[in-house]
């Protein structure tokens, strides 16, 4: 039975309301069209790839994921549908290159729609909580020990960013950095606090010092604790990359600002740079680049102040 005593009918694809809200907010009419097309996409790809829907849809801010099985052999998988745009276009390429080493495996991909079939990441029966169901999903954010969670994330980052990025097909950090500096004056004009403006200028100055060597590693760009799932094949695997070619120091921020703890910033940063074998000054500069990026996004979304956790992280790194 479903929630509220209703039986779940896998033939009816329920679109979560929060996905509708985020698609309309960030993608406008393209998001509306994407949401309207989802039932048809689900029907098309379950038929094309021989799948049967086995449970309720899951969603993030940008995607709808259906738990499925392959009817030919009963293999569990996840059918992921998302709007194909610059944020998502590199995901299948990155997943192919990692080939399951530290990240979820890509089983099928349709370039025209961006639809992907991914391996199912779930726990074996009895793992995690006592009496857990077969295939139950557990995120790294569920791990209560904050230090252990950072260690897991750092070890995954070390594996993922050790891989060279392809010469073509991905955005490059050098271009991202140049674009951020071009947008800086507009953000400064939008911020109402002089200290916020000074901090953003300091972050931009740090980026200028390192942007001549933007790096060539394959970055995840969004490896926070909810984008790491427990699995049977490996203890933990990364999902939902936004692949980028660049310096691994640009990949550290999610480990600092997710599950934010001001007292833990320096300790986390040191652990991350040690596990990844990074030059700490370069990593510091690129992490300040993420503060700059987040500040630009927020200002362009109408915010007039920098987020307190971003200010705290920047001040901690600038004081080193």
C-alpha atoms as a printed R data frame, in Angstrom:
    type eleno elety resid chain resno      x       y       z
1   ATOM     1    CA   UNK     A     1  0.000   0.000   0.000
2   ATOM     2    CA   UNK     A     2  1.159   3.568  -0.612
3   ATOM     3    CA   UNK     A     3  1.080   6.500   1.748
4   ATOM     4    CA   UNK     A     4 -2.394   7.189   3.152
5   ATOM     5    CA   UNK     A     5 -3.424   3.595   2.474
6   ATOM     6    CA   UNK     A     6 -3.422   4.012  -1.310
7   ATOM     7    CA   UNK     A     7 -1.918   1.248  -3.454
8   ATOM     8    CA   UNK     A     8  0.937   2.400  -5.638
9   ATOM     9    CA   UNK     A     9  0.208   2.062  -9.360
10  ATOM    10    CA   UNK     A    10  3.523   1.971 -11.330
11  ATOM    11    CA   UNK     A    11  1.651   2.857 -14.525
12  ATOM    12    CA   UNK     A    12  0.940   6.333 -13.138
13  ATOM    13    CA   UNK     A    13  4.022   8.553 -12.821
14  ATOM    14    CA   UNK     A    14  3.529  11.018  -9.988
15  ATOM    15    CA   UNK     A    15  5.499  14.241 -10.433
16  ATOM    16    CA   UNK     A    16  6.666  15.568  -7.029
17  ATOM    17    CA   UNK     A    17  5.476  19.117  -6.431
18  ATOM    18    CA   UNK     A    18  8.900  20.348  -5.339
19  ATOM    19    CA   UNK     A    19 10.367  19.300  -8.699
20  ATOM    20    CA   UNK     A    20  7.698  21.325 -10.472
21  ATOM    21    CA   UNK     A    21  8.506  24.361  -8.311
22  ATOM    22    CA   UNK     A    22 12.260  24.207  -8.926
23  ATOM    23    CA   UNK     A    23 11.872  23.610 -12.656
24  ATOM    24    CA   UNK     A    24  9.569  26.600 -13.039
25  ATOM    25    CA   UNK     A    25 11.796  28.781 -10.862
26  ATOM    26    CA   UNK     A    26 15.084  28.033 -12.586
27  ATOM    27    CA   UNK     A    27 14.089  26.962 -16.113
28  ATOM    28    CA   UNK     A    28 10.824  28.778 -16.804
29  ATOM    29    CA   UNK     A    29  8.968  27.549 -19.849
30  ATOM    30    CA   UNK     A    30 11.662  24.976 -20.615
31  ATOM    31    CA   UNK     A    31 11.132  23.564 -17.131
32  ATOM    32    CA   UNK     A    32  7.371  23.529 -17.600
33  ATOM    33    CA   UNK     A    33  7.776  21.621 -20.873
34  ATOM    34    CA   UNK     A    34 10.185  19.181 -19.214
35  ATOM    35    CA   UNK     A    35  7.745  18.422 -16.397
36  ATOM    36    CA   UNK     A    36  4.874  17.956 -18.870
37  ATOM    37    CA   UNK     A    37  6.989  15.520 -20.905
38  ATOM    38    CA   UNK     A    38  8.027  13.320 -17.961
39  ATOM    39    CA   UNK     A    39  5.192  10.736 -18.124
40  ATOM    40    CA   UNK     A    40  5.830  10.249 -21.824
41  ATOM    41    CA   UNK     A    41  9.588   9.981 -21.307
42  ATOM    42    CA   UNK     A    42  9.089   7.385 -18.603
43  ATOM    43    CA   UNK     A    43  6.861   5.317 -20.876
44  ATOM    44    CA   UNK     A    44  9.255   5.645 -23.825
45  ATOM    45    CA   UNK     A    45 12.373   4.554 -21.966
46  ATOM    46    CA   UNK     A    46 10.820   1.801 -19.882
47  ATOM    47    CA   UNK     A    47  9.724   0.250 -23.165
48  ATOM    48    CA   UNK     A    48 12.960   0.972 -25.061
49  ATOM    49    CA   UNK     A    49 15.237  -0.402 -22.343
50  ATOM    50    CA   UNK     A    50 12.948  -3.180 -21.145
51  ATOM    51    CA   UNK     A    51 12.205  -1.832 -17.665
52  ATOM    52    CA   UNK     A    52  9.468  -2.187 -15.081
53  ATOM    53    CA   UNK     A    53  8.847   0.567 -12.528
54  ATOM    54    CA   UNK     A    54  8.976  -0.836  -8.984
55  ATOM    55    CA   UNK     A    55  8.334   2.128  -6.710
56  ATOM    56    CA   UNK     A    56  7.527   5.772  -6.252
57  ATOM    57    CA   UNK     A    57  9.536   8.463  -8.037
58  ATOM    58    CA   UNK     A    58 12.385  10.211  -6.256
59  ATOM    59    CA   UNK     A    59 13.638  13.650  -7.162
60  ATOM    60    CA   UNK     A    60 16.295  16.236  -6.640
61  ATOM    61    CA   UNK     A    61 16.137  19.863  -7.674
62  ATOM    62    CA   UNK     A    62 16.556  19.017 -11.343
63  ATOM    63    CA   UNK     A    63 15.741  15.365 -11.983
64  ATOM    64    CA   UNK     A    64 13.132  12.656 -11.587
65  ATOM    65    CA   UNK     A    65 14.406   9.169 -10.729
66  ATOM    66    CA   UNK     A    66 12.322   6.002 -11.026
67  ATOM    67    CA   UNK     A    67 13.342   2.756  -9.320
68  ATOM    68    CA   UNK     A    68 13.130   0.051 -11.982
69  ATOM    69    CA   UNK     A    69 14.159  -3.503 -12.801
70  ATOM    70    CA   UNK     A    70 15.261  -4.882 -16.123
71  ATOM    71    CA   UNK     A    71 12.576  -7.347 -17.095
72  ATOM    72    CA   UNK     A    72 15.072  -9.594 -18.919
73  ATOM    73    CA   UNK     A    73 17.153 -10.435 -15.846
74  ATOM    74    CA   UNK     A    74 15.631  -8.668 -12.819
75  ATOM    75    CA   UNK     A    75 18.568  -6.288 -12.398
76  ATOM    76    CA   UNK     A    76 17.650  -3.281 -10.250
77  ATOM    77    CA   UNK     A    77 18.439   0.132 -11.727
78  ATOM    78    CA   UNK     A    78 17.473   3.793 -11.593
79  ATOM    79    CA   UNK     A    79 15.921   5.624 -14.544
80  ATOM    80    CA   UNK     A    80 17.001   9.249 -14.323
81  ATOM    81    CA   UNK     A    81 15.283  11.938 -16.388
82  ATOM    82    CA   UNK     A    82 16.517  15.516 -16.377
83  ATOM    83    CA   UNK     A    83 16.520  18.601 -18.559
84  ATOM    84    CA   UNK     A    84 19.498  18.460 -20.896
85  ATOM    85    CA   UNK     A    85 21.380  21.727 -20.365
86  ATOM    86    CA   UNK     A    86 24.894  22.938 -19.569
87  ATOM    87    CA   UNK     A    87 24.504  21.727 -15.974
88  ATOM    88    CA   UNK     A    88 23.755  18.132 -16.962
89  ATOM    89    CA   UNK     A    89 25.282  17.558 -20.390
90  ATOM    90    CA   UNK     A    90 28.647  16.398 -19.007
91  ATOM    91    CA   UNK     A    91 27.247  13.856 -16.540
92  ATOM    92    CA   UNK     A    92 27.179  10.780 -18.809
93  ATOM    93    CA   UNK     A    93 30.661  11.579 -20.132
94  ATOM    94    CA   UNK     A    94 32.088  11.840 -16.634
95  ATOM    95    CA   UNK     A    95 30.358   8.639 -15.511
96  ATOM    96    CA   UNK     A    96 31.686   6.760 -18.547
97  ATOM    97    CA   UNK     A    97 35.238   7.877 -17.790
98  ATOM    98    CA   UNK     A    98 35.028   6.920 -14.098
99  ATOM    99    CA   UNK     A    99 33.460   3.594 -15.172
100 ATOM   100    CA   UNK     A   100 32.180   2.850 -11.681
101 ATOM   101    CA   UNK     A   101 35.455   3.588  -9.856
102 ATOM   102    CA   UNK     A   102 34.115   5.684  -6.969
103 ATOM   103    CA   UNK     A   103 30.935   6.663  -8.810
104 ATOM   104    CA   UNK     A   104 27.645   5.121  -9.872
105 ATOM   105    CA   UNK     A   105 27.796   3.119 -13.101
106 ATOM   106    CA   UNK     A   106 26.086   4.387 -16.254
107 ATOM   107    CA   UNK     A   107 24.168   1.558 -17.949
108 ATOM   108    CA   UNK     A   108 22.359   3.388 -20.761
109 ATOM   109    CA   UNK     A   109 22.160   6.968 -22.053
110 ATOM   110    CA   UNK     A   110 20.020   8.806 -24.572
111 ATOM   111    CA   UNK     A   111 21.850  11.902 -25.811
112 ATOM   112    CA   UNK     A   112 18.767  13.562 -27.288
113 ATOM   113    CA   UNK     A   113 16.864  13.757 -23.992
114 ATOM   114    CA   UNK     A   114 19.638  13.338 -21.411
115 ATOM   115    CA   UNK     A   115 17.828  10.296 -19.967
116 ATOM   116    CA   UNK     A   116 20.108   7.804 -18.195
117 ATOM   117    CA   UNK     A   117 19.823   4.326 -16.762
118 ATOM   118    CA   UNK     A   118 22.068   4.005 -13.709
119 ATOM   119    CA   UNK     A   119 22.979   1.131 -11.454
120 ATOM   120    CA   UNK     A   120 20.839   0.958  -8.346
121 ATOM   121    CA   UNK     A   121 22.653   1.989  -5.190
122 ATOM   122    CA   UNK     A   122 21.095   0.401  -2.158
123 ATOM   123    CA   UNK     A   123 21.992  -1.580   0.926
124 ATOM   124    CA   UNK     A   124 21.842  -5.368   1.203
125 ATOM   125    CA   UNK     A   125 19.083  -6.685   3.483
126 ATOM   126    CA   UNK     A   126 19.770  -6.010   7.148
127 ATOM   127    CA   UNK     A   127 22.530  -3.458   6.482
128 ATOM   128    CA   UNK     A   128 22.248  -0.019   8.057
129 ATOM   129    CA   UNK     A   129 19.244   0.030  10.371
130 ATOM   130    CA   UNK     A   130 18.070  -3.282  11.868
131 ATOM   131    CA   UNK     A   131 15.464  -4.836   9.624
132 ATOM   132    CA   UNK     A   132 16.218  -2.563   6.668
133 ATOM   133    CA   UNK     A   133 14.599  -3.535   3.399
134 ATOM   134    CA   UNK     A   134 16.406  -4.832   0.363
135 ATOM   135    CA   UNK     A   135 17.722  -1.907  -1.656
136 ATOM   136    CA   UNK     A   136 17.144   0.737   1.022
137 ATOM   137    CA   UNK     A   137 19.072   3.901   0.160
138 ATOM   138    CA   UNK     A   138 21.394   5.496   2.697
139 ATOM   139    CA   UNK     A   139 23.162   8.824   2.170
140 ATOM   140    CA   UNK     A   140 26.494   9.850   3.650
141 ATOM   141    CA   UNK     A   141 24.601  12.665   5.393
142 ATOM   142    CA   UNK     A   142 23.017   9.929   7.549
143 ATOM   143    CA   UNK     A   143 26.418   9.177   9.130
144 ATOM   144    CA   UNK     A   144 26.363  10.861  12.528
145 ATOM   145    CA   UNK     A   145 30.149  11.042  12.930
146 ATOM   146    CA   UNK     A   146 31.080  14.237  11.068
147 ATOM   147    CA   UNK     A   147 34.782  13.430  10.884
148 ATOM   148    CA   UNK     A   148 34.095   9.986   9.437
149 ATOM   149    CA   UNK     A   149 31.746  11.489   6.849
150 ATOM   150    CA   UNK     A   150 34.437  13.962   5.735
151 ATOM   151    CA   UNK     A   151 36.975  11.140   5.499
152 ATOM   152    CA   UNK     A   152 34.662   9.142   3.234
153 ATOM   153    CA   UNK     A   153 34.009  12.162   1.037
154 ATOM   154    CA   UNK     A   154 37.725  13.012   0.890
155 ATOM   155    CA   UNK     A   155 38.671   9.491  -0.157
156 ATOM   156    CA   UNK     A   156 36.066   9.548  -2.932
157 ATOM   157    CA   UNK     A   157 37.274  12.948  -4.120
158 ATOM   158    CA   UNK     A   158 40.863  11.687  -4.183
159 ATOM   159    CA   UNK     A   159 39.849   8.827  -6.468
160 ATOM   160    CA   UNK     A   160 37.592  10.850  -8.749
161 ATOM   161    CA   UNK     A   161 39.941  13.807  -9.230
162 ATOM   162    CA   UNK     A   162 42.951  11.572  -9.906
163 ATOM   163    CA   UNK     A   163 41.469  10.932 -13.367
164 ATOM   164    CA   UNK     A   164 42.469  13.270 -16.231
165 ATOM   165    CA   UNK     A   165 39.596  15.154 -17.848
166 ATOM   166    CA   UNK     A   166 38.935  14.560 -21.550
167 ATOM   167    CA   UNK     A   167 40.228  17.168 -23.983
168 ATOM   168    CA   UNK     A   168 36.710  17.925 -25.213
169 ATOM   169    CA   UNK     A   169 33.124  17.680 -24.041
170 ATOM   170    CA   UNK     A   170 33.339  19.376 -20.629
171 ATOM   171    CA   UNK     A   171 33.407  22.909 -19.317
172 ATOM   172    CA   UNK     A   172 36.847  24.154 -18.262
173 ATOM   173    CA   UNK     A   173 37.670  25.805 -14.957
174 ATOM   174    CA   UNK     A   174 39.726  28.491 -16.685
175 ATOM   175    CA   UNK     A   175 36.637  29.646 -18.570
176 ATOM   176    CA   UNK     A   176 34.506  29.475 -15.415
177 ATOM   177    CA   UNK     A   177 37.040  31.593 -13.512
178 ATOM   178    CA   UNK     A   178 37.278  34.212 -16.253
179 ATOM   179    CA   UNK     A   179 33.494  34.456 -16.396
180 ATOM   180    CA   UNK     A   180 33.269  34.912 -12.623
181 ATOM   181    CA   UNK     A   181 35.686  37.818 -12.686
182 ATOM   182    CA   UNK     A   182 33.704  39.456 -15.496
183 ATOM   183    CA   UNK     A   183 30.515  39.219 -13.407
184 ATOM   184    CA   UNK     A   184 32.103  40.505 -10.210
185 ATOM   185    CA   UNK     A   185 31.236  44.227 -10.661
186 ATOM   186    CA   UNK     A   186 27.530  43.444 -10.948
187 ATOM   187    CA   UNK     A   187 27.565  41.384  -7.750
188 ATOM   188    CA   UNK     A   188 29.484  44.054  -5.865
189 ATOM   189    CA   UNK     A   189 26.916  46.623  -6.889
190 ATOM   190    CA   UNK     A   190 24.104  44.394  -5.601
191 ATOM   191    CA   UNK     A   191 25.594  43.741  -2.149
192 ATOM   192    CA   UNK     A   192 24.588  46.217   0.537
193 ATOM   193    CA   UNK     A   193 27.282  45.440   3.113
194 ATOM   194    CA   UNK     A   194 30.799  46.876   2.726
195 ATOM   195    CA   UNK     A   195 32.379  43.882   4.493
196 ATOM   196    CA   UNK     A   196 30.644  41.505   2.083
197 ATOM   197    CA   UNK     A   197 31.970  43.477  -0.867
198 ATOM   198    CA   UNK     A   198 35.488  43.463   0.581
199 ATOM   199    CA   UNK     A   199 35.330  39.733   1.163
200 ATOM   200    CA   UNK     A   200 34.175  39.033  -2.395
201 ATOM   201    CA   UNK     A   201 37.026  41.186  -3.745
202 ATOM   202    CA   UNK     A   202 39.493  39.182  -1.645
203 ATOM   203    CA   UNK     A   203 38.101  35.953  -3.063
204 ATOM   204    CA   UNK     A   204 38.444  37.329  -6.598
205 ATOM   205    CA   UNK     A   205 42.055  38.344  -5.898
206 ATOM   206    CA   UNK     A   206 42.816  34.780  -4.790
207 ATOM   207    CA   UNK     A   207 41.328  33.412  -8.016
208 ATOM   208    CA   UNK     A   208 43.424  35.793 -10.126
209 ATOM   209    CA   UNK     A   209 46.578  34.373  -8.539
210 ATOM   210    CA   UNK     A   210 45.874  30.800  -9.695
211 ATOM   211    CA   UNK     A   211 43.685  31.083 -12.793
212 ATOM   212    CA   UNK     A   212 46.714  30.873 -15.092
213 ATOM   213    CA   UNK     A   213 46.954  27.180 -14.109
214 ATOM   214    CA   UNK     A   214 43.329  25.996 -13.902
215 ATOM   215    CA   UNK     A   215 44.190  22.276 -13.892
216 ATOM   216    CA   UNK     A   216 43.130  19.312 -15.993
217 ATOM   217    CA   UNK     A   217 41.554  16.777 -13.621
218 ATOM   218    CA   UNK     A   218 38.011  15.436 -13.875
219 ATOM   219    CA   UNK     A   219 36.021  17.196 -11.138
220 ATOM   220    CA   UNK     A   220 32.660  16.193  -9.692
221 ATOM   221    CA   UNK     A   221 31.804  19.853  -8.799
222 ATOM   222    CA   UNK     A   222 28.925  18.928  -6.482
223 ATOM   223    CA   UNK     A   223 30.164  16.214  -4.124
224 ATOM   224    CA   UNK     A   224 28.238  16.957  -0.958
225 ATOM   225    CA   UNK     A   225 27.043  14.403   1.592
226 ATOM   226    CA   UNK     A   226 23.656  13.782  -0.035
227 ATOM   227    CA   UNK     A   227 25.412  12.978  -3.326
228 ATOM   228    CA   UNK     A   228 27.154   9.962  -1.791
229 ATOM   229    CA   UNK     A   229 25.166   6.731  -1.382
230 ATOM   230    CA   UNK     A   230 25.941   3.466   0.356
231 ATOM   231    CA   UNK     A   231 26.102   0.505  -2.011
232 ATOM   232    CA   UNK     A   232 26.760  -3.225  -2.157
233 ATOM   233    CA   UNK     A   233 29.503  -3.001  -4.786
234 ATOM   234    CA   UNK     A   234 31.500  -0.496  -2.734
235 ATOM   235    CA   UNK     A   235 30.769   0.980   0.704
236 ATOM   236    CA   UNK     A   236 30.068   4.430  -0.771
237 ATOM   237    CA   UNK     A   237 29.681   5.781  -4.304
238 ATOM   238    CA   UNK     A   238 29.223   9.281  -5.745
239 ATOM   239    CA   UNK     A   239 26.146  10.293  -7.736
240 ATOM   240    CA   UNK     A   240 24.908  13.383  -9.621
241 ATOM   241    CA   UNK     A   241 28.197  14.851 -10.879
242 ATOM   242    CA   UNK     A   242 28.384  18.139 -12.751
243 ATOM   243    CA   UNK     A   243 31.716  17.272 -14.399
244 ATOM   244    CA   UNK     A   244 34.265  19.997 -14.964
245 ATOM   245    CA   UNK     A   245 37.905  19.966 -16.075
246 ATOM   246    CA   UNK     A   246 40.092  21.748 -13.552
247 ATOM   247    CA   UNK     A   247 42.041  21.882 -10.301
248 ATOM   248    CA   UNK     A   248 40.854  19.503  -7.531
249 ATOM   249    CA   UNK     A   249 40.959  22.412  -5.075
250 ATOM   250    CA   UNK     A   250 37.781  23.679  -6.727
251 ATOM   251    CA   UNK     A   251 35.974  20.527  -5.536
252 ATOM   252    CA   UNK     A   252 36.426  21.003  -1.762
253 ATOM   253    CA   UNK     A   253 33.705  23.523  -0.893
254 ATOM   254    CA   UNK     A   254 30.715  21.126  -0.590
255 ATOM   255    CA   UNK     A   255 32.570  19.255   2.162
256 ATOM   256    CA   UNK     A   256 32.925  22.540   4.064
257 ATOM   257    CA   UNK     A   257 29.565  24.236   3.677
258 ATOM   258    CA   UNK     A   258 27.318  21.148   3.814
259 ATOM   259    CA   UNK     A   259 26.715  20.037   7.416
260 ATOM   260    CA   UNK     A   260 28.328  23.386   8.185
261 ATOM   261    CA   UNK     A   261 30.301  23.714  11.405
262 ATOM   262    CA   UNK     A   262 32.377  26.868  11.763
263 ATOM   263    CA   UNK     A   263 34.670  25.214  14.295
264 ATOM   264    CA   UNK     A   264 35.396  22.360  11.890
265 ATOM   265    CA   UNK     A   265 36.285  24.387   8.772
266 ATOM   266    CA   UNK     A   266 40.064  24.352   9.209
267 ATOM   267    CA   UNK     A   267 40.110  20.731  10.343
268 ATOM   268    CA   UNK     A   268 38.029  19.614   7.365
269 ATOM   269    CA   UNK     A   269 40.112  21.665   4.938
270 ATOM   270    CA   UNK     A   270 43.354  20.152   6.255
271 ATOM   271    CA   UNK     A   271 41.944  16.623   6.074
272 ATOM   272    CA   UNK     A   272 40.737  17.139   2.508
273 ATOM   273    CA   UNK     A   273 43.968  18.629   1.212
274 ATOM   274    CA   UNK     A   274 46.007  15.892   2.917
275 ATOM   275    CA   UNK     A   275 43.902  13.024   1.528
276 ATOM   276    CA   UNK     A   276 43.932  14.559  -1.978
277 ATOM   277    CA   UNK     A   277 47.635  15.466  -1.814
278 ATOM   278    CA   UNK     A   278 46.975  19.104  -2.724
279 ATOM   279    CA   UNK     A   279 49.087  22.207  -2.381
280 ATOM   280    CA   UNK     A   280 47.204  24.010   0.375
281 ATOM   281    CA   UNK     A   281 47.755  27.519  -0.959
282 ATOM   282    CA   UNK     A   282 46.352  26.610  -4.364
283 ATOM   283    CA   UNK     A   283 43.500  24.685  -2.757
284 ATOM   284    CA   UNK     A   284 42.768  27.665  -0.506
285 ATOM   285    CA   UNK     A   285 42.610  29.979  -3.531
286 ATOM   286    CA   UNK     A   286 40.289  27.711  -5.505
287 ATOM   287    CA   UNK     A   287 38.036  27.169  -2.485
288 ATOM   288    CA   UNK     A   288 37.779  30.944  -2.140
289 ATOM   289    CA   UNK     A   289 36.814  30.786  -5.800
290 ATOM   290    CA   UNK     A   290 33.809  28.725  -4.791
291 ATOM   291    CA   UNK     A   291 32.844  31.412  -2.249
292 ATOM   292    CA   UNK     A   292 33.077  33.883  -5.116
293 ATOM   293    CA   UNK     A   293 30.937  31.664  -7.337
294 ATOM   294    CA   UNK     A   294 28.282  31.161  -4.663
295 ATOM   295    CA   UNK     A   295 28.244  34.894  -3.934
296 ATOM   296    CA   UNK     A   296 27.765  35.696  -7.609
297 ATOM   297    CA   UNK     A   297 24.898  33.223  -7.922
298 ATOM   298    CA   UNK     A   298 23.192  34.581  -4.822
299 ATOM   299    CA   UNK     A   299 23.561  38.210  -5.887
300 ATOM   300    CA   UNK     A   300 22.190  37.381  -9.324
301 ATOM   301    CA   UNK     A   301 19.223  35.693  -7.628
302 ATOM   302    CA   UNK     A   302 18.456  38.939  -5.803
303 ATOM   303    CA   UNK     A   303 20.220  38.350  -2.479
304 ATOM   304    CA   UNK     A   304 21.739  41.490  -0.929
305 ATOM   305    CA   UNK     A   305 24.013  39.799   1.628
306 ATOM   306    CA   UNK     A   306 26.466  36.900   1.445
307 ATOM   307    CA   UNK     A   307 25.355  33.769   3.269
308 ATOM   308    CA   UNK     A   308 26.782  33.590   6.811
309 ATOM   309    CA   UNK     A   309 28.379  30.184   6.300
310 ATOM   310    CA   UNK     A   310 30.121  31.411   3.150
311 ATOM   311    CA   UNK     A   311 31.453  34.432   5.017
312 ATOM   312    CA   UNK     A   312 32.673  32.197   7.844
313 ATOM   313    CA   UNK     A   313 34.475  29.784   5.504
314 ATOM   314    CA   UNK     A   314 36.106  32.612   3.554
315 ATOM   315    CA   UNK     A   315 37.318  34.340   6.683
316 ATOM   316    CA   UNK     A   316 38.718  31.105   8.035
317 ATOM   317    CA   UNK     A   317 40.670  30.451   4.838
318 ATOM   318    CA   UNK     A   318 41.836  34.043   4.416
319 ATOM   319    CA   UNK     A   319 43.220  33.990   7.955
320 ATOM   320    CA   UNK     A   320 45.489  30.990   7.206
